[in-house]
Amino acid sequence: MSLRTAFDKETGVAVVTLDRPARHNAIDQATADELSTTWREFRYDDTVRAVVLTGAGEKAFCTGIDRDTDVPQPGSPYSMDDPLLAVGPKANDLWKPVIAAVNGMACGGAFYLLGESEFVIAAEHATFFDPHTTYGMVSAYEAILMAQRMPLGEVARMSLMGTAERVSARRAYETGLVSEVTEAADLLAAATRAAEVIAACPTEPVQGTVRALWSAKEAARTQALAQAPHLIALGNLPPDRQAGLFTGRGSDFRTR
């Protein structure tokens, strides 16, 4: 199992932990399937009223898709298979509030999860970046999801700078991606505390409020996401050229 779930019946709060610290909590196909299954189970469990999503360890919340995951692709750009499309709660029709607790790196495909959380709490050492352009790939889904919660210029900078620059937790707070910054030791407690407050409210008004919040930008988000597979198919370098960029990657970056 690459996912751990803990549930407190008294508070109604479930804690979901990506549990692949040796892989920086990258998502392989098994993890993607487990996430989708977990969100759908929560839909039918009335005792679960709020969720905290985090990653094991302090090095990374999630670093996106595991590059060792082999996902065969059809030849048509109209039939792209993205294993991360179904990893988020909203993609699985879960409208119970989800709070992301980010400890360490959150990059690339991690934005599928952050983009479908109600709000984000981050440890002081957390960083955010999008490596796609550095490695010859289009940042489409990630950029679109982040554009729903950050100023366009900030999303553009993060998406286009690739691995050369990382956004600190403090800067993420200043731009609205993060709602609270805590010490690492206090991260899970802060997220759980917020979830407990929400879970103590009547569940129907809470879920209705979540739906109302998402409806505010849903039309634009849906239209933008519909373009993503075609932009990726047109703009991504061939896999062998991507692999070459990964092999030659450096470790130089600045944090702002």
C-alpha positions as CSV (number, residue, x, y, z in Angstrom):
1,M,0.0,0.0,0.0
2,S,1.3,3.4,-0.9
3,L,-1.4,5.3,0.8
4,R,-2.2,5.5,4.6
5,T,-5.6,6.6,5.9
6,A,-6.4,7.4,9.5
7,F,-9.8,8.4,10.7
8,D,-11.0,9.9,14.0
9,K,-14.6,9.0,14.5
10,E,-15.1,11.5,17.2
11,T,-14.1,14.5,15.1
12,G,-15.1,13.2,11.7
13,V,-11.6,14.0,10.2
14,A,-9.7,11.6,8.0
15,V,-6.0,12.0,7.3
16,V,-4.8,10.7,4.0
17,T,-1.0,10.3,3.7
18,L,1.0,9.6,0.5
19,D,3.4,7.0,1.8
20,R,6.2,6.7,-0.7
21,P,8.9,8.8,1.0
22,A,11.7,6.9,-0.7
23,R,10.3,8.2,-4.0
24,H,9.5,11.7,-2.6
25,N,5.8,10.5,-2.6
26,A,5.7,10.4,-6.3
27,I,2.5,8.9,-7.7
28,D,2.7,5.6,-9.6
29,Q,-0.3,3.9,-11.1
30,A,-1.0,2.0,-7.9
31,T,-1.0,5.2,-5.8
32,A,-3.3,6.9,-8.4
33,D,-5.7,4.0,-8.2
34,E,-5.7,4.1,-4.4
35,L,-6.3,7.8,-4.3
36,S,-9.3,7.5,-6.6
37,T,-10.7,4.6,-4.6
38,T,-10.2,6.5,-1.3
39,W,-12.0,9.7,-2.5
40,R,-14.9,7.6,-3.8
41,E,-15.2,5.7,-0.5
42,F,-15.4,9.0,1.4
43,R,-18.3,10.0,-0.8
44,Y,-20.4,7.3,0.7
45,D,-19.1,7.5,4.3
46,D,-21.2,10.0,6.2
47,T,-18.9,9.8,9.2
48,V,-16.1,11.4,7.2
49,R,-16.8,15.1,7.2
50,A,-13.4,16.7,6.4
51,V,-10.1,15.4,5.1
52,V,-6.4,16.4,5.6
53,L,-4.1,15.3,2.7
54,T,-0.3,15.2,3.4
55,G,2.8,13.3,2.5
56,A,5.1,11.0,4.5
57,G,8.4,12.5,5.7
58,E,9.6,16.1,5.6
59,K,11.4,16.1,2.2
60,A,8.4,16.1,-0.1
61,F,4.6,16.4,-0.1
62,C,4.5,15.0,-3.6
63,T,6.7,15.3,-6.7
64,G,4.1,14.4,-9.2
65,I,4.1,11.3,-11.4
66,D,6.7,8.6,-10.8
67,R,8.9,8.7,-13.9
68,D,9.3,4.9,-13.6
69,T,5.5,4.4,-14.1
70,D,4.9,3.1,-17.6
71,V,1.6,4.4,-19.0
72,P,1.0,3.2,-22.6
73,Q,-0.4,6.0,-24.7
74,P,-2.7,5.8,-27.7
75,G,-1.5,7.5,-30.9
76,S,-4.3,10.1,-31.0
77,P,-4.1,13.4,-29.1
78,Y,-7.8,13.0,-28.6
79,S,-7.3,9.9,-26.4
80,M,-4.5,10.9,-24.0
81,D,-4.2,8.8,-20.9
82,D,-3.1,10.8,-17.9
83,P,-3.0,8.7,-14.7
84,L,-3.1,11.8,-12.6
85,L,-6.4,13.1,-14.0
86,A,-8.4,11.0,-11.4
87,V,-6.2,11.5,-8.3
88,G,-8.0,14.5,-7.0
89,P,-11.1,14.6,-4.8
90,K,-13.1,16.8,-7.2
91,A,-12.3,14.5,-10.1
92,N,-14.0,11.7,-8.0
93,D,-17.0,13.9,-7.2
94,L,-16.1,14.3,-3.5
95,W,-17.3,17.7,-2.3
96,K,-16.3,17.3,1.3
97,P,-13.6,19.8,2.3
98,V,-10.0,18.7,1.8
99,I,-7.1,20.6,3.4
100,A,-3.6,20.0,2.0
101,A,-0.7,20.0,4.4
102,V,2.5,20.5,2.5
103,N,5.8,19.4,4.1
104,G,8.8,19.8,1.7
105,M,8.7,19.8,-2.1
106,A,5.5,20.1,-4.0
107,C,6.1,20.1,-7.7
108,G,4.7,19.1,-11.1
109,G,1.8,16.7,-10.8
110,A,1.4,17.6,-7.1
111,F,-0.7,20.5,-8.4
112,Y,-3.4,18.1,-9.4
113,L,-3.9,17.5,-5.7
114,L,-3.3,21.0,-4.5
115,G,-5.5,22.3,-7.2
116,E,-8.5,20.3,-6.0
117,S,-8.0,21.0,-2.3
118,E,-10.0,23.7,-0.6
119,F,-6.9,25.4,0.9
120,V,-3.3,24.7,1.6
121,I,-1.2,24.9,4.8
122,A,2.5,24.6,4.4
123,A,5.6,24.0,6.6
124,E,8.2,26.8,6.6
125,H,10.6,24.6,4.5
126,A,8.0,23.8,1.9
127,T,8.8,24.8,-1.7
128,F,6.7,24.8,-4.9
129,F,7.9,24.5,-8.5
130,D,6.9,23.1,-11.9
131,P,9.7,21.3,-13.8
132,H,7.8,20.6,-17.0
133,T,9.4,23.1,-19.4
134,T,12.9,22.2,-18.2
135,Y,12.3,18.6,-19.2
136,G,10.6,19.3,-22.6
137,M,7.0,19.0,-21.5
138,V,4.0,21.3,-21.6
139,S,2.7,22.5,-18.2
140,A,-1.0,22.4,-19.0
141,Y,-3.1,20.8,-16.3
142,E,-0.8,22.1,-13.6
143,A,-0.7,25.7,-14.9
144,I,-4.5,25.8,-15.4
145,L,-5.2,24.5,-11.9
146,M,-2.8,26.9,-10.3
147,A,-4.3,29.8,-12.3
148,Q,-7.5,29.2,-10.4
149,R,-5.8,30.3,-7.1
150,M,-2.8,32.4,-7.9
151,P,-2.2,35.6,-9.8
152,L,-1.6,34.9,-13.5
153,G,1.9,36.4,-13.5
154,E,3.0,34.2,-10.5
155,V,1.7,31.1,-12.2
156,A,3.4,32.1,-15.5
157,R,6.7,32.6,-13.7
158,M,6.5,29.3,-11.8
159,S,5.4,27.4,-14.9
160,L,8.0,28.9,-17.2
161,M,11.0,29.0,-14.9
162,G,11.0,25.2,-14.5
163,T,13.6,23.8,-12.1
164,A,15.6,27.0,-12.1
165,E,13.5,28.6,-9.4
166,R,11.4,27.4,-6.4
167,V,8.7,29.3,-4.6
168,S,9.2,29.4,-0.8
169,A,6.3,28.8,1.6
170,R,6.4,32.4,2.5
171,R,6.1,33.6,-1.1
172,A,3.4,31.0,-1.7
173,Y,1.5,32.6,1.2
174,E,2.0,36.1,-0.2
175,T,0.5,35.1,-3.5
176,G,-2.5,33.2,-2.1
177,L,-1.5,29.6,-2.9
178,V,-0.9,28.9,0.8
179,S,-3.3,30.1,3.5
180,E,-1.0,29.5,6.5
181,V,2.7,28.8,7.2
182,T,3.7,26.8,10.2
183,E,6.8,25.2,11.7
184,A,7.3,21.7,10.4
185,A,6.5,20.1,13.7
186,D,3.1,22.0,13.9
187,L,2.0,21.4,10.3
188,L,-0.3,18.3,10.7
189,A,-1.7,19.7,13.9
190,A,-2.6,23.0,12.2
191,A,-4.3,21.3,9.3
192,T,-6.1,18.9,11.5
193,R,-7.3,21.7,13.8
194,A,-8.8,23.5,10.8
195,A,-10.4,20.3,9.6
196,E,-11.9,19.6,13.0
197,V,-13.5,23.1,13.1
198,I,-15.1,22.5,9.6
199,A,-16.1,18.9,10.4
200,A,-18.0,20.2,13.5
201,C,-20.3,22.2,11.3
202,P,-23.5,20.7,9.8
203,T,-22.3,18.7,6.8
204,E,-24.9,19.8,4.2
205,P,-24.1,23.5,4.5
206,V,-20.4,22.8,4.4
207,Q,-20.6,20.7,1.2
208,G,-23.0,23.2,-0.3
209,T,-20.4,26.0,0.4
210,V,-17.7,23.9,-1.2
211,R,-19.8,23.5,-4.3
212,A,-20.6,27.2,-4.4
213,L,-16.9,28.1,-4.1
214,W,-16.0,25.8,-7.0
215,S,-18.8,26.9,-9.2
216,A,-17.4,30.4,-9.1
217,K,-14.6,29.4,-11.6
218,E,-15.9,26.1,-12.9
219,A,-16.9,27.2,-16.4
220,A,-13.5,28.8,-17.2
221,R,-11.6,25.9,-15.6
222,T,-13.6,23.2,-17.5
223,Q,-13.0,25.0,-20.8
224,A,-9.3,25.5,-20.2
225,L,-8.8,21.8,-19.1
226,A,-10.5,20.6,-22.3
227,Q,-7.6,22.2,-24.3
228,A,-4.9,20.6,-22.1
229,P,-4.5,17.2,-23.9
230,H,-4.1,18.8,-27.3
231,L,-1.5,21.3,-26.1
232,I,0.4,18.5,-24.4
233,A,0.3,16.4,-27.6
234,L,1.5,19.3,-29.7
235,G,4.1,20.7,-27.4
236,N,5.8,17.8,-25.6
237,L,9.1,16.6,-26.9
238,P,9.4,12.9,-27.9
239,P,10.0,10.6,-24.9
240,D,13.6,10.0,-25.8
241,R,14.4,13.7,-25.9
242,Q,12.6,14.1,-22.6
243,A,14.7,11.3,-21.1
244,G,17.9,13.0,-22.2
245,L,16.9,16.2,-20.5
246,F,16.2,14.3,-17.3
247,T,19.5,12.5,-17.4
248,G,21.4,15.8,-17.9
249,R,19.5,17.7,-15.2
250,G,21.4,19.8,-12.7
251,S,20.7,20.8,-9.2
252,D,21.1,24.5,-9.4
253,F,18.1,26.6,-8.4
254,R,17.2,29.7,-6.4
255,T,14.4,29.9,-3.9
256,R,12.4,33.1,-3.8
